[in-house]
Amino acid sequence: MKFESVTIIVGTTNEKESLIQTVDEIMKTCNSSDISKILLVKSKDASDGCNFAIGLLEKKYSGKVFGLEQSRAFVGGAIRDGFDAAESSHIMLLPSDLAIDLSCVSQMIERVKQSPEIISKTSRWLKKNSFHNYGGMKKLLNGTAQVFLKVLYCADLTDFTSPVQTAPAEAYRKSNWQELNFPFLLEMVLVPLRLGYQFEEIPVKCFNRKEGFSRNSAKQTALYLKTALRIRFTPKSKLIKEQKQ
C-alpha cells in the first residue's frame, strides 16, 4: 500500500463562514498535490448560506473542491456517500463547524504519507486542557465513555468517539456499514479497529461550534452503546462487505 492522495469529506448543513474558513485553512496549510478533492457533502435542506459557501468555494478552488448533495439519509448516510465518491488512496473526515484545531489536517496527511497502512486519528484526550468551552457534564460523560470502550475493546485508544481520522480508502470500502445516523461516527472507528487496522493518535484541541446548530440529540448519543456492543460481538467476517461475484 502507498499514499497517492487523500479525499477530505466535510459534511455540512447550516454552516457558512465556518465552512469557508475550514476549506481556506486546508488549502493554505496543505500541499495541494496531496489532496485529490475536498467533498462538501450537504443535506437536501442545506441553508441558503451553506449553499452560497459551497458555490463560492467551488469557484475559488475549481477542480479541487466539489459540492455533493447526499442521497442516503442522515449524517452517516452523507459520509457514506462521500466514501463512494472518493477516488484516492486515503480518506479523511472533517467537521465543518470549526470544532477542532485544523492544524491536525496537515499532521494526519504527513503521518499517512510516512505509513500509508495506518489510520491517523485525532484525540481530544491525549493532552490535558484540550477541551475549550465544553460543558463539564458533557466532558465527564465523554470521558466515562472512553473508559468503557477501552475496556470493552481491550484497545489503547484514548478517544474512540472522535471520527476525525485519515484512513486507507480500502478500510472504509470493505467495511459492512450498518448505521446511517450519528452512531455511524462511532462505527467508522470501531469497525476498522475490529478488523485489525493500526491506529495512531495525534492530540487535537476541540471547541464548541460558533455557527449553525447540531442535529445530534441525547437519544442518538444513547444509541452509541447499542452500536458499540453490536460491533464488539459481531464476528469479524460479518463486518466485511460481501464480495460481488
Summary of the structure (lengths in Angstrom):
residues: 245
radius of gyration: 17.0
end to end distance: 24.3
largest distance: 51.7
contacts: 805
relative contact order: 0.17
helix: 44%
strand: 19%
